[in-house]
Amino acid sequence: MGSAGRHCHPNHHLHTPSQRPLRSLLPQRRDEEVEAKKREAEKERARRDRLYYLNRPNQNQQRREAAVFKNSVEIQPEWNMLDRIPFSTLTKLSFSVSEPEDIILCGGLEFYDKSFDRITPKAERRLERFKNRNFFKVTTTDDPVIRRLANEDKATVFATDNILATLMCATRSVYSWDIVVQRVGNKLFFDKRDGSQLDLLSVHKTSQEPLPEAKDDINSAYSLSVEAAYINQNFSQQVLFRDGNKVSFDEPNPFANEGEEVASVAYRYRRWKLDDDMYLVARCEVQSVVEVNKQRSFLTLNALNEFNPKYSGIDWRQKLETQRGAVLATELKNNANKLAKWTAQALLANADVMKLGYVSRVHPRDHFNHVILAVVGYEPRDFASQINLNTSNMWGIVKSIVDLFMKLNEGKYVLVKDPSKPQVRIYEIPADAFENDYVEEPLPEEEQAQPPEENAENTEANGVTNDVEDKEIGAQA
């Protein structure tokens, strides 16, 4: 009994949020008792981390996690850390939700061109560019439909499929990411920051072969995520019949201006029951539609991309026709988080089919020109079981995070994936954090809770597509 008390006390001492800001201002007591407690707490935390890693299939994960050490957002000294949740806790959660209802459908879908199902590496197609089509990455609280539904008290919790999928697949993530949570009255809004890395697509996030660290290298994690986002957008529009024939829904695209050319997309605002008096509404996306025997099926469209066979250890052009299973297995190992998130989003949107495109660079050193080597369709539930994505665990994570925030006071919070440990941290932040007038001054390194992030990363992420396209024009000239 006595030893249990001793174990509890040092953790309490280390984690009390109110003590954190004082640490940098006051000299630390250095007597033996404090040092002994700190050592004991560190040992306990190391033991928990070790146990977690031993139970993971990828033995190289620990080395990878140690290498990727930057926070996705700069932790400010006035932020108050309230909690940290280890992944080992999240993996045990379970909650079953009943079937959701569609509250409203917006936008318009073009039909999928089935000739793309017949593409092979020997009959590849060049990836085209769609510069005039607008894609929208609008966060929850900026969505006029969600604002309307919140005013009408249609739910208490609001989010998007991308944000929910990030939470649901959190335990498969390695790099840091963050989600802003606002508690307003009895309502909860899950948001992403402007220029958030949630808009980009990680590449080789869970692979064993580390990527180059220089940000301007075409194979750095940042360059690849911009390239992957750009490939995904273009792929999703190329595989359609762009003949003006569209399936329209209750309302037009809520983010488009009149006369603007928009990407094929339908937004399904769907409502799930989390509790007797708690409902969650999320904006979910599907990108296309097919009609067979007068039955319509909704599709999600995503592209995996090969940048250099040296990193994956498998050459798509040689293996896609004869060993497609081996190619997918390699992608599941190297991009576990991205594939899980796409699957979660397809399940949330109730898509009938998720189409995965295999897109490769024309040449490993040319990151502007690409070819489509194959397109494969999967039924989302089948694919989820194939990759061990458990829907009750997905909802267990969402439900526990919602319950946790519902116990907190009204205010603004940020949930950050720890860049070097398998855990998420929750901070209470000022109401004006991440607003335009909130200037985040870079702090001296010794005052930071975590290693600093390059500010350039956030500003560049805002202009992802344009930045890539400007470079392309230069490359072609």
C-alpha positions as a Markdown table, in Angstrom:
| # | Residue | x | y | z |
|---|---|---|---|---|
| 1 | Met | 0.0 | 0.0 | 0.0 |
| 2 | Gly | 2.8 | 2.4 | 1.0 |
| 3 | Ser | 4.7 | 1.9 | -2.3 |
| 4 | Ala | 1.5 | 2.6 | -4.3 |
| 5 | Gly | 1.1 | 5.9 | -2.5 |
| 6 | Arg | 4.7 | 6.7 | -3.3 |
| 7 | His | 4.2 | 6.0 | -7.0 |
| 8 | Cys | 1.1 | 8.1 | -7.2 |
| 9 | His | 2.7 | 11.1 | -5.5 |
| 10 | Pro | 5.6 | 11.9 | -7.9 |
| 11 | Asn | 3.3 | 11.7 | -11.0 |
| 12 | His | 0.9 | 14.1 | -9.3 |
| 13 | His | 3.9 | 16.4 | -8.6 |
| 14 | Leu | 5.1 | 16.3 | -12.2 |
| 15 | His | 1.7 | 16.7 | -13.9 |
| 16 | Thr | -0.1 | 19.4 | -11.9 |
| 17 | Pro | -0.8 | 22.0 | -14.6 |
| 18 | Ser | -0.8 | 24.9 | -12.2 |
| 19 | Gln | 2.9 | 24.3 | -11.3 |
| 20 | Arg | 4.1 | 24.2 | -14.9 |
| 21 | Pro | 4.4 | 28.0 | -15.7 |
| 22 | Leu | 6.3 | 28.5 | -12.4 |
| 23 | Arg | 9.0 | 26.1 | -13.4 |
| 24 | Ser | 10.7 | 28.5 | -15.8 |
| 25 | Leu | 10.3 | 31.5 | -13.4 |
| 26 | Leu | 11.4 | 30.0 | -10.1 |
| 27 | Pro | 14.6 | 28.2 | -9.2 |
| 28 | Gln | 13.9 | 24.5 | -8.9 |
| 29 | Arg | 14.4 | 22.9 | -5.5 |
| 30 | Arg | 17.3 | 20.5 | -5.8 |
| 31 | Asp | 17.0 | 18.5 | -2.5 |
| 32 | Glu | 17.2 | 14.7 | -2.6 |
| 33 | Glu | 13.5 | 14.1 | -2.0 |
| 34 | Val | 12.5 | 16.0 | -5.2 |
| 35 | Glu | 15.2 | 14.4 | -7.2 |
| 36 | Ala | 14.2 | 10.9 | -6.0 |
| 37 | Lys | 10.5 | 11.5 | -6.9 |
| 38 | Lys | 11.4 | 12.8 | -10.3 |
| 39 | Arg | 13.6 | 9.7 | -11.0 |
| 40 | Glu | 10.9 | 7.4 | -9.9 |
| 41 | Ala | 8.3 | 9.1 | -12.1 |
| 42 | Glu | 10.6 | 9.0 | -15.1 |
| 43 | Lys | 11.3 | 5.3 | -14.5 |
| 44 | Glu | 7.6 | 4.6 | -14.3 |
| 45 | Arg | 6.9 | 6.5 | -17.5 |
| 46 | Ala | 9.7 | 4.8 | -19.4 |
| 47 | Arg | 8.4 | 1.4 | -18.2 |
| 48 | Arg | 4.9 | 2.2 | -19.6 |
| 49 | Asp | 6.3 | 3.4 | -22.9 |
| 50 | Arg | 8.5 | 0.3 | -23.1 |
| 51 | Leu | 5.5 | -2.0 | -22.5 |
| 52 | Tyr | 3.5 | -0.1 | -25.2 |
| 53 | Tyr | 6.2 | -0.5 | -27.8 |
| 54 | Leu | 6.7 | -4.2 | -27.0 |
| 55 | Asn | 3.0 | -4.8 | -27.8 |
| 56 | Arg | 3.3 | -3.1 | -31.2 |
| 57 | Pro | 4.0 | -5.0 | -34.4 |
| 58 | Asn | 6.6 | -2.6 | -35.7 |
| 59 | Gln | 9.8 | -2.9 | -33.7 |
| 60 | Asn | 11.3 | 0.0 | -35.5 |
| 61 | Gln | 8.6 | 2.4 | -34.4 |
| 62 | Gln | 10.5 | 3.7 | -31.4 |
| 63 | Arg | 13.5 | 4.8 | -33.5 |
| 64 | Arg | 11.1 | 6.6 | -36.0 |
| 65 | Glu | 9.2 | 8.3 | -33.2 |
| 66 | Ala | 12.5 | 9.6 | -31.6 |
| 67 | Ala | 13.6 | 11.0 | -35.0 |
| 68 | Val | 10.4 | 13.0 | -35.6 |
| 69 | Phe | 10.5 | 15.5 | -32.7 |
| 70 | Lys | 8.7 | 18.7 | -33.8 |
| 71 | Asn | 5.4 | 19.8 | -32.4 |
| 72 | Ser | 2.8 | 20.6 | -35.1 |
| 73 | Val | 2.1 | 23.8 | -33.2 |
| 74 | Glu | 4.4 | 26.0 | -31.0 |
| 75 | Ile | 3.5 | 25.4 | -27.3 |
| 76 | Gln | 3.2 | 28.8 | -25.7 |
| 77 | Pro | 4.3 | 29.5 | -22.1 |
| 78 | Glu | 0.8 | 30.7 | -21.0 |
| 79 | Trp | -0.8 | 27.5 | -22.2 |
| 80 | Asn | -1.9 | 25.3 | -19.3 |
| 81 | Met | -1.4 | 21.5 | -19.8 |
| 82 | Leu | -4.5 | 19.8 | -18.3 |
| 83 | Asp | -4.0 | 16.1 | -19.3 |
| 84 | Arg | -2.0 | 13.6 | -21.3 |
| 85 | Ile | -3.5 | 10.4 | -22.6 |
| 86 | Pro | -1.3 | 7.5 | -23.6 |
| 87 | Phe | -2.1 | 5.6 | -26.8 |
| 88 | Ser | -2.1 | 2.4 | -24.7 |
| 89 | Thr | -5.3 | 3.8 | -23.0 |
| 90 | Leu | -6.9 | 4.8 | -26.3 |
| 91 | Thr | -6.4 | 1.4 | -27.9 |
| 92 | Lys | -8.5 | -0.2 | -25.1 |
| 93 | Leu | -11.6 | 2.0 | -25.6 |
| 94 | Ser | -14.8 | 0.7 | -27.1 |
| 95 | Phe | -18.2 | 2.2 | -27.9 |
| 96 | Ser | -20.9 | 1.2 | -30.3 |
| 97 | Val | -23.1 | 3.8 | -32.1 |
| 98 | Ser | -26.3 | 3.2 | -33.9 |
| 99 | Glu | -26.7 | 4.0 | -37.6 |
| 100 | Pro | -26.5 | 7.8 | -38.2 |
| 101 | Glu | -29.1 | 9.8 | -40.1 |
| 102 | Asp | -28.4 | 12.2 | -43.0 |
| 103 | Ile | -29.6 | 15.6 | -42.0 |
| 104 | Ile | -28.8 | 17.5 | -45.2 |
| 105 | Leu | -26.9 | 16.8 | -48.5 |
| 106 | Cys | -25.1 | 19.6 | -50.4 |
| 107 | Gly | -23.1 | 19.9 | -53.6 |
| 108 | Gly | -23.0 | 17.9 | -56.8 |
| 109 | Leu | -21.3 | 14.7 | -58.0 |
| 110 | Glu | -20.0 | 13.8 | -61.4 |
| 111 | Phe | -20.0 | 10.1 | -62.5 |
| 112 | Tyr | -17.0 | 7.9 | -62.2 |
| 113 | Asp | -15.3 | 6.8 | -65.5 |
| 114 | Lys | -15.0 | 3.0 | -65.3 |
| 115 | Ser | -12.4 | 2.9 | -68.0 |
| 116 | Phe | -9.9 | 3.8 | -65.2 |
| 117 | Asp | -10.4 | 0.4 | -63.6 |
| 118 | Arg | -8.7 | -1.1 | -66.7 |
| 119 | Ile | -5.4 | 0.9 | -66.3 |
| 120 | Thr | -2.3 | -1.2 | -65.9 |
| 121 | Pro | 1.4 | -0.3 | -65.6 |
| 122 | Lys | 1.7 | -1.2 | -69.3 |
| 123 | Ala | -1.3 | 0.9 | -70.2 |
| 124 | Glu | -0.6 | 3.8 | -67.8 |
| 125 | Arg | -2.2 | 7.3 | -68.1 |
| 126 | Arg | -0.6 | 10.6 | -67.4 |
| 127 | Leu | -2.0 | 12.5 | -64.4 |
| 128 | Glu | -3.6 | 15.7 | -65.6 |
| 129 | Arg | -3.8 | 19.0 | -63.8 |
| 130 | Phe | -7.0 | 20.7 | -62.8 |
| 131 | Lys | -6.0 | 24.3 | -61.9 |
| 132 | Asn | -9.4 | 25.9 | -62.4 |
| 133 | Arg | -11.4 | 23.6 | -60.1 |
| 134 | Asn | -11.7 | 24.8 | -56.5 |
| 135 | Phe | -11.3 | 22.5 | -53.5 |
| 136 | Phe | -12.5 | 23.6 | -50.1 |
| 137 | Lys | -10.9 | 22.7 | -46.8 |
| 138 | Val | -13.3 | 24.6 | -44.5 |
| 139 | Thr | -13.0 | 24.0 | -40.8 |
| 140 | Thr | -16.1 | 23.2 | -38.6 |
| 141 | Thr | -16.9 | 26.6 | -37.2 |
| 142 | Asp | -16.5 | 28.4 | -40.6 |
| 143 | Asp | -19.0 | 26.0 | -42.2 |
| 144 | Pro | -22.4 | 28.0 | -42.7 |
| 145 | Val | -24.4 | 24.7 | -42.7 |
| 146 | Ile | -22.9 | 23.6 | -39.3 |
| 147 | Arg | -23.5 | 27.1 | -37.9 |
| 148 | Arg | -27.1 | 26.8 | -38.9 |
| 149 | Leu | -27.5 | 23.3 | -37.4 |
| 150 | Ala | -25.8 | 24.5 | -34.2 |
| 151 | Asn | -28.3 | 27.5 | -34.0 |
| 152 | Glu | -31.2 | 25.0 | -34.5 |
| 153 | Asp | -29.8 | 22.8 | -31.7 |
| 154 | Lys | -29.6 | 19.8 | -34.0 |
| 155 | Ala | -26.6 | 18.5 | -32.0 |
| 156 | Thr | -24.2 | 19.2 | -29.2 |
| 157 | Val | -20.9 | 18.1 | -30.8 |
| 158 | Phe | -19.7 | 19.3 | -34.3 |
| 159 | Ala | -16.8 | 18.2 | -36.4 |
| 160 | Thr | -15.7 | 17.2 | -39.9 |
| 161 | Asp | -14.9 | 13.7 | -41.2 |
| 162 | Asn | -11.2 | 14.6 | -41.5 |
| 163 | Ile | -11.0 | 15.7 | -37.8 |
| 164 | Leu | -13.0 | 12.7 | -36.6 |
| 165 | Ala | -10.8 | 10.3 | -38.6 |
| 166 | Thr | -7.6 | 12.0 | -37.1 |
| 167 | Leu | -8.9 | 11.2 | -33.6 |
| 168 | Met | -10.2 | 7.7 | -34.6 |
| 169 | Cys | -6.8 | 6.7 | -36.1 |
| 170 | Ala | -4.7 | 8.6 | -33.5 |
| 171 | Thr | -2.9 | 5.5 | -32.2 |
| 172 | Arg | -1.5 | 4.8 | -35.7 |
| 173 | Ser | 0.0 | 8.3 | -36.0 |
| 174 | Val | 3.7 | 9.1 | -35.6 |
| 175 | Tyr | 4.1 | 12.8 | -36.5 |
| 176 | Ser | 2.6 | 15.5 | -34.4 |
| 177 | Trp | -0.8 | 17.0 | -35.3 |
| 178 | Asp | -3.2 | 19.2 | -33.4 |
| 179 | Ile | -7.0 | 19.8 | -33.2 |
| 180 | Val | -8.5 | 22.9 | -31.6 |
| 181 | Val | -11.6 | 22.3 | -29.4 |
| 182 | Gln | -14.0 | 25.0 | -28.4 |
| 183 | Arg | -16.6 | 24.6 | -25.6 |
| 184 | Val | -19.3 | 27.2 | -26.2 |
| 185 | Gly | -22.3 | 26.8 | -23.8 |
| 186 | Asn | -23.3 | 23.2 | -23.9 |
| 187 | Lys | -21.8 | 22.7 | -27.3 |
| 188 | Leu | -18.4 | 21.4 | -28.5 |
| 189 | Phe | -16.7 | 22.3 | -31.8 |
| 190 | Phe | -13.7 | 20.4 | -33.1 |
| 191 | Asp | -11.6 | 22.6 | -35.5 |
| 192 | Lys | -8.4 | 22.6 | -37.4 |
| 193 | Arg | -6.1 | 25.6 | -37.6 |
| 194 | Asp | -5.7 | 27.6 | -40.8 |
| 195 | Gly | -2.9 | 26.0 | -42.8 |
| 196 | Ser | -3.0 | 22.9 | -40.5 |
| 197 | Gln | -1.1 | 19.8 | -41.5 |
| 198 | Leu | -4.4 | 18.0 | -41.4 |
| 199 | Asp | -4.9 | 19.4 | -44.9 |
| 200 | Leu | -1.8 | 17.8 | -46.1 |
| 201 | Leu | -1.2 | 14.0 | -46.6 |
| 202 | Ser | 1.6 | 12.3 | -44.8 |
| 203 | Val | 3.9 | 10.0 | -46.9 |
| 204 | His | 5.9 | 7.2 | -45.5 |
| 205 | Lys | 4.8 | 8.3 | -42.1 |
| 206 | Thr | 5.2 | 4.8 | -40.6 |
| 207 | Ser | 8.0 | 3.5 | -42.8 |
| 208 | Gln | 11.2 | 2.2 | -41.4 |
| 209 | Glu | 13.4 | 4.1 | -43.9 |
| 210 | Pro | 13.8 | 7.6 | -42.6 |
| 211 | Leu | 13.2 | 10.5 | -45.1 |
| 212 | Pro | 15.7 | 13.3 | -45.8 |
| 213 | Glu | 15.4 | 16.0 | -43.2 |
| 214 | Ala | 16.1 | 19.1 | -45.4 |
| 215 | Lys | 12.7 | 20.7 | -46.0 |
| 216 | Asp | 13.5 | 21.7 | -49.5 |
| 217 | Asp | 14.5 | 18.2 | -50.6 |
| 218 | Ile | 11.9 | 16.8 | -52.9 |
| 219 | Asn | 11.7 | 13.7 | -50.7 |
| 220 | Ser | 11.4 | 15.4 | -47.4 |
| 221 | Ala | 8.3 | 14.7 | -45.3 |
| 222 | Tyr | 7.0 | 18.2 | -46.0 |
| 223 | Ser | 7.6 | 18.2 | -49.8 |
| 224 | Leu | 6.1 | 14.8 | -50.1 |
| 225 | Ser | 3.0 | 15.8 | -48.2 |
| 226 | Val | 2.4 | 18.8 | -50.5 |
| 227 | Glu | 3.0 | 16.6 | -53.5 |
| 228 | Ala | 0.6 | 13.9 | -52.2 |
| 229 | Ala | -2.2 | 16.5 | -51.5 |
| 230 | Tyr | -1.8 | 17.8 | -55.1 |
| 231 | Ile | -1.8 | 14.3 | -56.6 |
| 232 | Asn | -5.0 | 13.4 | -54.7 |
| 233 | Gln | -6.8 | 16.5 | -55.8 |
| 234 | Asn | -6.0 | 16.0 | -59.5 |
| 235 | Phe | -6.6 | 12.2 | -59.4 |
| 236 | Ser | -10.0 | 12.7 | -57.8 |
| 237 | Gln | -11.1 | 14.9 | -60.8 |
| 238 | Gln | -9.4 | 13.0 | -63.6 |
| 239 | Val | -11.3 | 9.8 | -63.1 |
| 240 | Leu | -14.7 | 11.4 | -63.7 |
| 241 | Phe | -16.9 | 12.0 | -66.7 |
| 242 | Arg | -16.6 | 15.8 | -66.9 |
| 243 | Asp | -19.5 | 16.2 | -69.4 |
| 244 | Gly | -21.7 | 18.5 | -67.3 |
| 245 | Asn | -23.9 | 15.5 | -66.2 |
| 246 | Lys | -24.1 | 15.8 | -62.4 |
| 247 | Val | -26.2 | 14.4 | -59.5 |
| 248 | Ser | -27.4 | 17.4 | -57.5 |
| 249 | Phe | -28.6 | 17.4 | -53.9 |
| 250 | Asp | -30.8 | 19.4 | -51.5 |
| 251 | Glu | -28.5 | 22.5 | -51.6 |
| 252 | Pro | -25.6 | 23.6 | -53.7 |
| 253 | Asn | -22.0 | 23.6 | -52.5 |
| 254 | Pro | -22.1 | 25.8 | -49.4 |
| 255 | Phe | -18.6 | 27.2 | -49.9 |
| 256 | Ala | -18.7 | 28.0 | -53.7 |
| 257 | Asn | -19.4 | 31.4 | -55.2 |
| 258 | Glu | -21.8 | 31.7 | -58.1 |
| 259 | Gly | -20.2 | 30.7 | -61.4 |
| 260 | Glu | -17.2 | 29.2 | -59.7 |
| 261 | Glu | -15.9 | 25.9 | -61.1 |
| 262 | Val | -15.8 | 23.5 | -58.2 |
| 263 | Ala | -14.5 | 20.0 | -57.7 |
| 264 | Ser | -17.0 | 17.1 | -57.8 |
| 265 | Val | -18.0 | 16.7 | -54.1 |
| 266 | Ala | -21.1 | 16.0 | -52.0 |
| 267 | Tyr | -21.2 | 16.9 | -48.3 |
| 268 | Arg | -23.3 | 14.7 | -46.2 |
| 269 | Tyr | -24.1 | 16.3 | -42.8 |
| 270 | Arg | -24.8 | 13.2 | -40.7 |
| 271 | Arg | -25.9 | 12.8 | -37.1 |
| 272 | Trp | -24.8 | 10.2 | -34.6 |
| 273 | Lys | -26.3 | 9.6 | -31.2 |
| 274 | Leu | -23.6 | 9.4 | -28.5 |
| 275 | Asp | -25.9 | 9.5 | -25.5 |
| 276 | Asp | -29.5 | 10.1 | -24.5 |
| 277 | Asp | -29.0 | 13.9 | -24.8 |
| 278 | Met | -25.8 | 14.1 | -26.8 |
| 279 | Tyr | -25.7 | 14.0 | -30.6 |
| 280 | Leu | -22.7 | 14.6 | -32.9 |
| 281 | Val | -23.0 | 16.1 | -36.4 |
| 282 | Ala | -20.1 | 15.8 | -38.9 |
| 283 | Arg | -19.7 | 17.0 | -42.4 |
| 284 | Cys | -18.6 | 14.0 | -44.5 |
| 285 | Glu | -17.5 | 13.9 | -48.1 |
| 286 | Val | -17.9 | 11.6 | -51.1 |
| 287 | Gln | -16.3 | 12.5 | -54.4 |
| 288 | Ser | -18.2 | 10.6 | -57.1 |
| 289 | Val | -21.1 | 8.4 | -58.0 |
| 290 | Val | -21.8 | 5.4 | -60.2 |
| 291 | Glu | -25.1 | 4.0 | -61.4 |
| 292 | Val | -25.7 | 0.3 | -61.9 |
| 293 | Asn | -29.2 | -1.0 | -62.7 |
| 294 | Lys | -30.6 | 2.4 | -61.6 |
| 295 | Gln | -28.9 | 2.0 | -58.2 |
| 296 | Arg | -26.6 | 4.8 | -57.2 |
| 297 | Ser | -23.4 | 4.1 | -55.3 |
| 298 | Phe | -21.3 | 6.8 | -53.7 |
| 299 | Leu | -17.5 | 6.7 | -54.1 |
| 300 | Thr | -14.5 | 8.2 | -52.3 |
| 301 | Leu | -11.4 | 8.8 | -54.4 |
| 302 | Asn | -7.8 | 8.7 | -53.1 |
| 303 | Ala | -4.4 | 8.2 | -54.5 |
| 304 | Leu | -1.3 | 6.5 | -53.0 |
| 305 | Asn | 1.9 | 7.8 | -54.6 |
| 306 | Glu | 5.2 | 6.2 | -55.3 |
| 307 | Phe | 8.1 | 8.6 | -55.2 |
| 308 | Asn | 11.1 | 6.3 | -55.2 |
| 309 | Pro | 11.1 | 2.5 | -55.0 |
| 310 | Lys | 14.4 | 2.7 | -53.0 |
| 311 | Tyr | 12.4 | 3.8 | -50.0 |
| 312 | Ser | 9.5 | 1.3 | -50.2 |
| 313 | Gly | 11.7 | -1.6 | -51.4 |
| 314 | Ile | 9.1 | -2.5 | -54.0 |
| 315 | Asp | 8.8 | -1.3 | -57.6 |
| 316 | Trp | 5.1 | -0.7 | -58.5 |
| 317 | Arg | 5.7 | -0.9 | -62.3 |
| 318 | Gln | 7.0 | -4.4 | -61.9 |
| 319 | Lys | 4.8 | -5.7 | -59.1 |
| 320 | Leu | 1.3 | -4.1 | -59.5 |
| 321 | Glu | 0.0 | -6.5 | -62.0 |
| 322 | Thr | 1.4 | -9.7 | -60.6 |
| 323 | Gln | 1.7 | -9.0 | -56.8 |
| 324 | Arg | -0.8 | -6.3 | -56.0 |
| 325 | Gly | -1.3 | -7.7 | -52.5 |
| 326 | Ala | 2.4 | -7.2 | -51.8 |
| 327 | Val | 2.3 | -3.6 | -53.0 |
| 328 | Leu | -0.7 | -2.9 | -50.7 |
| 329 | Ala | 0.9 | -4.7 | -47.8 |
| 330 | Thr | 4.0 | -2.4 | -48.2 |
| 331 | Glu | 1.8 | 0.7 | -48.4 |
| 332 | Leu | -0.1 | -0.4 | -45.2 |
| 333 | Lys | 3.2 | -0.7 | -43.4 |
| 334 | Asn | 4.6 | 2.6 | -44.7 |
| 335 | Asn | 1.4 | 4.6 | -44.7 |
| 336 | Ala | -0.7 | 2.9 | -42.0 |
| 337 | Asn | -2.2 | 6.2 | -40.6 |
| 338 | Lys | -3.1 | 7.7 | -44.0 |
| 339 | Leu | -4.9 | 4.5 | -45.2 |
| 340 | Ala | -6.7 | 4.1 | -41.9 |
| 341 | Lys | -7.9 | 7.7 | -42.0 |
| 342 | Trp | -9.2 | 7.3 | -45.6 |
| 343 | Thr | -11.0 | 4.2 | -44.6 |
| 344 | Ala | -12.5 | 5.9 | -41.5 |
| 345 | Gln | -13.7 | 8.8 | -43.7 |
| 346 | Ala | -15.3 | 6.4 | -46.2 |
| 347 | Leu | -17.1 | 4.7 | -43.3 |
| 348 | Leu | -18.2 | 8.0 | -41.8 |
| 349 | Ala | -19.6 | 9.2 | -45.2 |
| 350 | Asn | -21.2 | 5.7 | -45.8 |
| 351 | Ala | -19.5 | 5.4 | -49.2 |
| 352 | Asp | -20.3 | 2.2 | -51.0 |
| 353 | Val | -16.8 | 2.0 | -52.6 |
| 354 | Met | -13.4 | 3.5 | -51.8 |
| 355 | Lys | -11.3 | 3.8 | -55.0 |
| 356 | Leu | -7.5 | 3.8 | -54.4 |
| 357 | Gly | -5.3 | 5.0 | -57.3 |
| 358 | Tyr | -1.7 | 4.0 | -57.6 |
| 359 | Val | 0.1 | 7.1 | -58.9 |
| 360 | Ser | 3.9 | 7.2 | -59.5 |
| 361 | Arg | 6.4 | 9.8 | -60.6 |
| 362 | Val | 7.4 | 9.6 | -64.3 |
| 363 | His | 11.0 | 9.6 | -62.9 |
| 364 | Pro | 12.1 | 9.4 | -59.3 |
| 365 | Arg | 13.7 | 12.9 | -59.5 |
| 366 | Asp | 10.7 | 14.6 | -61.1 |
| 367 | His | 8.1 | 15.5 | -58.6 |
| 368 | Phe | 5.9 | 17.5 | -61.0 |
| 369 | Asn | 4.9 | 14.8 | -63.6 |
| 370 | His | 3.1 | 11.7 | -62.6 |
| 371 | Val | 1.3 | 8.6 | -64.2 |
| 372 | Ile | -1.7 | 6.6 | -63.0 |
| 373 | Leu | -0.6 | 2.9 | -62.9 |
| 374 | Ala | -3.8 | 1.3 | -61.5 |
| 375 | Val | -7.1 | 2.0 | -59.8 |
| 376 | Val | -8.6 | -0.5 | -57.4 |
| 377 | Gly | -12.0 | -0.4 | -55.6 |
| 378 | Tyr | -12.7 | -1.7 | -52.1 |
| 379 | Glu | -15.8 | -2.0 | -50.0 |
| 380 | Pro | -14.9 | 0.2 | -46.9 |
| 381 | Arg | -16.1 | -2.3 | -44.3 |
| 382 | Asp | -14.1 | -5.1 | -45.9 |
| 383 | Phe | -11.1 | -2.9 | -46.2 |
| 384 | Ala | -11.4 | -1.8 | -42.5 |
| 385 | Ser | -11.3 | -5.4 | -41.3 |
| 386 | Gln | -8.4 | -6.2 | -43.6 |
| 387 | Ile | -6.3 | -3.4 | -42.0 |
| 388 | Asn | -7.6 | -4.2 | -38.5 |
| 389 | Leu | -9.5 | -0.9 | -38.1 |
| 390 | Asn | -12.1 | -1.5 | -35.4 |
| 391 | Thr | -15.1 | 0.7 | -35.6 |
| 392 | Ser | -16.1 | 0.3 | -32.0 |
| 393 | Asn | -12.5 | 1.4 | -31.0 |
| 394 | Met | -12.8 | 4.4 | -33.4 |
| 395 | Trp | -16.0 | 5.5 | -31.7 |
| 396 | Gly | -14.6 | 4.7 | -28.2 |
| 397 | Ile | -11.8 | 7.2 | -28.8 |
| 398 | Val | -14.2 | 9.9 | -30.0 |
| 399 | Lys | -16.7 | 9.3 | -27.2 |
| 400 | Ser | -14.0 | 9.4 | -24.4 |
| 401 | Ile | -12.5 | 12.6 | -25.9 |
| 402 | Val | -15.9 | 14.3 | -26.1 |
| 403 | Asp | -16.8 | 13.2 | -22.5 |
| 404 | Leu | -13.5 | 14.6 | -21.3 |
| 405 | Phe | -14.0 | 18.0 | -22.9 |
| 406 | Met | -17.7 | 18.1 | -21.8 |
| 407 | Lys | -16.4 | 18.0 | -18.2 |
| 408 | Leu | -14.2 | 21.1 | -18.7 |
| 409 | Asn | -15.3 | 24.7 | -18.4 |
| 410 | Glu | -16.3 | 26.8 | -21.4 |
| 411 | Gly | -13.2 | 27.9 | -23.2 |
| 412 | Lys | -10.7 | 27.0 | -25.9 |
| 413 | Tyr | -8.4 | 24.0 | -25.9 |
| 414 | Val | -5.9 | 22.3 | -28.1 |
| 415 | Leu | -5.3 | 18.6 | -28.4 |
| 416 | Val | -1.7 | 17.9 | -29.6 |
| 417 | Lys | -0.1 | 14.6 | -30.6 |
| 418 | Asp | 3.2 | 14.4 | -28.7 |
| 419 | Pro | 5.9 | 14.5 | -31.4 |
| 420 | Ser | 8.1 | 11.9 | -29.7 |
| 421 | Lys | 5.9 | 9.8 | -27.4 |
| 422 | Pro | 2.8 | 7.7 | -28.1 |
| 423 | Gln | 0.4 | 10.1 | -26.4 |
| 424 | Val | -1.8 | 13.1 | -26.9 |
| 425 | Arg | -1.7 | 16.2 | -24.6 |
| 426 | Ile | -4.5 | 18.6 | -23.8 |
| 427 | Tyr | -3.8 | 22.3 | -23.2 |
| 428 | Glu | -6.1 | 25.1 | -22.2 |
| 429 | Ile | -5.3 | 28.1 | -24.4 |
| 430 | Pro | -6.3 | 31.8 | -24.6 |
| 431 | Ala | -9.6 | 32.6 | -26.4 |
| 432 | Asp | -7.6 | 34.6 | -29.1 |
| 433 | Ala | -5.1 | 31.8 | -29.8 |
| 434 | Phe | -4.7 | 31.1 | -33.6 |
| 435 | Glu | -6.8 | 34.2 | -34.4 |
| 436 | Asn | -5.4 | 36.6 | -36.9 |
| 437 | Asp | -4.5 | 39.2 | -34.2 |
| 438 | Tyr | -2.8 | 36.5 | -32.1 |
| 439 | Val | 0.9 | 36.8 | -32.8 |
| 440 | Glu | 2.9 | 33.8 | -31.8 |
| 441 | Glu | 6.4 | 35.1 | -31.0 |
| 442 | Pro | 9.1 | 32.5 | -31.4 |
| 443 | Leu | 10.4 | 31.7 | -27.9 |
| 444 | Pro | 14.0 | 31.2 | -26.9 |
| 445 | Glu | 14.6 | 27.4 | -27.0 |
| 446 | Glu | 15.2 | 27.0 | -23.3 |
| 447 | Glu | 11.7 | 28.5 | -22.5 |
| 448 | Gln | 9.9 | 26.1 | -24.8 |
| 449 | Ala | 8.1 | 23.0 | -23.5 |
| 450 | Gln | 9.1 | 21.2 | -26.7 |
| 451 | Pro | 11.6 | 21.8 | -29.5 |
| 452 | Pro | 10.4 | 24.7 | -31.6 |
| 453 | Glu | 8.7 | 24.4 | -35.0 |
| 454 | Glu | 9.8 | 26.4 | -38.0 |
| 455 | Asn | 7.2 | 29.1 | -38.5 |
| 456 | Ala | 7.6 | 28.9 | -42.3 |
| 457 | Glu | 5.9 | 25.5 | -42.2 |
| 458 | Asn | 2.6 | 27.0 | -41.2 |
| 459 | Thr | 2.7 | 29.9 | -43.6 |
| 460 | Glu | 3.7 | 27.7 | -46.6 |
| 461 | Ala | 0.9 | 25.2 | -45.9 |
| 462 | Asn | -1.7 | 27.9 | -46.6 |
| 463 | Gly | -0.8 | 28.1 | -50.2 |
| 464 | Val | -0.1 | 24.4 | -50.9 |
| 465 | Thr | -1.7 | 24.0 | -54.3 |
| 466 | Asn | -0.7 | 27.3 | -55.8 |
| 467 | Asp | 2.9 | 26.9 | -54.6 |
| 468 | Val | 3.1 | 23.5 | -56.3 |
| 469 | Glu | 1.5 | 24.8 | -59.5 |
| 470 | Asp | 3.7 | 27.9 | -59.7 |
| 471 | Lys | 6.8 | 25.6 | -59.6 |
| 472 | Glu | 5.3 | 23.4 | -62.2 |
| 473 | Ile | 4.9 | 26.2 | -64.7 |
| 474 | Gly | 8.5 | 27.0 | -64.1 |
| 475 | Ala | 9.5 | 23.4 | -64.6 |
| 476 | Gln | 7.7 | 23.1 | -67.9 |
| 477 | Ala | 8.9 | 26.4 | -69.4 |
